Amino acid sequence: MSTEVAAGYACTAEPPHRFEIGERSRVPGGILVTLRRLDARYPPRQVFVTNREMKMGYEDVYKACFVCVDQGRKETAVALPKADIEAGLPPA
């Protein structure tokens, strides 16, 4: 099952790259989330959020900013709220 949601998130770079969560689906071992860049044209990228990350005691899951990594810059993080990752998905 996949769901469409638009909410803005940014990495910690200066200036930050801005993203939205697109489709997401439960897969064995976690959730596959598609991130789309909002501030410039860029191909969407899928990131894998493990079940273990979802069970940790934090409100957010941190994933590397793929734009920074692609540009060879120091890796920065994008904070994705767990509630937004799971929104609309059936229970595990």
Secondary structure as the mmCIF struct_conf table of DSSP 4:
data_model
#
loop_
_struct_conf.conf_type_id
_struct_conf.id
_struct_conf.beg_label_comp_id
_struct_conf.beg_label_asym_id
_struct_conf.beg_label_seq_id
_struct_conf.end_label_comp_id
_struct_conf.end_label_asym_id
_struct_conf.end_label_seq_id
STRN STRN1 GLY A 8 ALA A 10
STRN STRN2 CYS A 11 CYS A 11
BEND BEND1 THR A 12 PRO A 15
HELX_LH_PP_P HELX_LH_PP_P1 PRO A 16 HIS A 17
STRN STRN3 ARG A 18 VAL A 27
TURN_TY1_P TURN_TY1_P1 PRO A 28 GLY A 29
STRN STRN4 GLY A 30 ARG A 37
BEND BEND2 LEU A 38 ALA A 40
STRN STRN5 ARG A 45 THR A 50
HELX_RH_AL_P HELX_RH_AL_P1 ASN A 51 LYS A 55
BEND BEND3 MET A 56 GLY A 57
BEND BEND4 GLU A 59 GLU A 59
STRN STRN6 ASP A 60 ALA A 64
HELX_RH_AL_P HELX_RH_AL_P2 PHE A 66 ASP A 70
TURN_TY1_P TURN_TY1_P2 GLN A 71 GLY A 72
HELX_LH_PP_P HELX_LH_PP_P2 ARG A 73 GLU A 75
STRN STRN7 ALA A 77 PRO A 81
HELX_RH_AL_P HELX_RH_AL_P3 LYS A 82 GLU A 86
TURN_TY1_P TURN_TY1_P3 ALA A 87 GLY A 88
HELX_LH_PP_P HELX_LH_PP_P3 LEU A 89 PRO A 91
#
